[in-house]
Amino acid sequence: MILSDTDLVEYLRSGRLVIEPLDWEIVRENGLDLRLGSGFCEILQASEVLTVGEGDVSSYYRCGGGGDYLLLKPSTHYLLHTLETVALPDDLMGFVELRSTFARLGFVMPPTIVDAGFRGQLTVEVLTPPYPTRVRVGTRFLHVVFAKTLTPVTNTYRGRYQGQSGVTLPRW
């Protein structure tokens, strides 16, 4: 069952779903719009082979941020993060997508899931359109649709990204 704005307000007011900082303007018809944080990591072109699950990945990224805008290169892969920290209860999960305006501008993002029990800021990968773009930090850029599980999850999220803040690179 997908939660409506009425359901989301009730979850937020009761404290079962936590969004910090919370701006009630992000509550939409059937989901929440999350805002762009100030950090980024550009995924770099490299000829060195990366063995997944081994070694340090930081040389494959150029990270920065902290200003009022993110200036994004054309046709480039980035890791971006949300301004908000989210904390899901054991009976909700989330489907994360770009807001349609960003998709219409040519941004692309792989499907992303937020598991029941997750806490932290969200890190997502985006591919930018074929022209440079400048996006103000705090702009609503993601839409999360929350689904209620039939029963509470027994094995809530306890993975390596629990509690992440800012852009989080792959961890193993």
N, C-alpha and C positions, 0 to 999 in steps of 0.2 A: 504494500500500500504506500503510495506517494503522499507525503505530507503537504497540506495546503498552507496558505499563509496563517489561517486560524490555528492550525495544529502547531506550526512553527512558533508563533507567539506564545502559545501555552507552554511548549517545551522550553523556550527561552526564559519566560517569566518564572517558571518553576525551578530553573537552574539545572534541569536535566541535560539540556544542550547549552553549551557555553561558547559565546563568541566575544572575544575581547580585542580591541575595544568594540563595543556594540553601538552601531548607529542604526536606529530603527528603519531608516531609509533603504537598507539593504534587503529588508524582508519583501519578497516579491510574491506573486500569485501562488507559485508552487515551488519555491526555493529561496535561496539567499544569494545575493550578488556579493562576492568578496572583492576587496580592493587590492590594487597593486602595491607591493612593498617597494622599498628603495634599493634593494640589492639585486644584482644580476651576476650570472656567470655565462660568458660566451663560450660555446663549445668550439674548440679550435680544430683546424685542419692539421693532421699529423701523418707522418709516414711511419712512425714508430708503432709497432704492433702492440696493442693492449690485450693482455690476457685477462679476461673477465674473472674476477674473484681473487686476483693476485696483484700486489703492489699498490703504489700510490698513484691516484688518478689525477692529482692536482695539475700536472703539467699539460693536461689535455684541455684545460680551462683557463680563461682570463676573467677574473672576478673583480667587481667594483660596485660603486653605487654611493648612496648617501645624499644625493642632491634632490632637487624638486622634480626633476624629469629624468627619464631613462631615454637616451639616444641610442636607437637600435639600428644596426646595419641591415642592408637589404639581404634577403634570402639567407639568413643566418640562424642557426639553432642557439637558443638561449635557455638557461634555467632561470626562472623568475619565482618570486614567492609572494604570498599574501601578506597584507598589512595585519590582518586578523590572525589571532591564535584561535583554534577551534578545539573543542573537547566534546567528543561524541559519547553518548551513553551506550549501554550494552544492547539496546534494541533499535539503534539507528545506524544506517550506513549512508554514504553519499556518492552520487555520480557527479563528477566535475567536468564541465565543458566551458569553452570560451563563450562569452556573451556574443550574441549574433552580430553585433556591430563590428567586433574584431574579426570574426570569420568573414564578413562581407568586405572588410579591408584587405583580406588575403592572409591573415594570420592562420596558422594551423597548429593544433595541439592534439597529441594522442589521447585517447580516453584515459581518464584517471579515476580511481576509486578511493574513497576514504572509508576505512574499516571501522566497525563498531569498536569503541574503546580508544580510538586514536586521540592523541593530544598533541598540538603543536601548530606551527604555521605550515601551510601547504607549499611545497616546491613542485612546480610543473615545468615541463619542457614546451617551448613554443618555437615554431619556425616563422620568421618574419616575412612580410610581403616583399616583392621585388623592388622596393624603393625604401629609402631611409624613413624611419618613423621616430617621432618623439612623443612619449606618453608621460603624462603627469603622474607622479606618485600619488596614490590615493584614488585613482580612477577605478571605477567598478569594471573589472575585466573578466572575472570568472563567474559562472552561475553553478551553484550546487543544488541538485535535487536530492532530497532526503527520502529514503525509503525505510519503513518500519519493518523489522524482521518479524516473522510469525511468532517466534518465541525469543526471549533474550539470548544473546550469544554467550555461551559458556566460556569459549576460548577467545576472549577479546584481544585486540591488537596489542602485542608486546614486542614488536619488531625493532629493528635498528634505527628507525626514523622517529620513534616515540620521543616527544618533547623537542623536536627540531625547531630551530629559530633561524630566520633568514634563509638564504639559499643553502641547501644541503647537498653536497656532492655525493655520488654513489659511495656506499659503505659496504665492506664485507668483513 
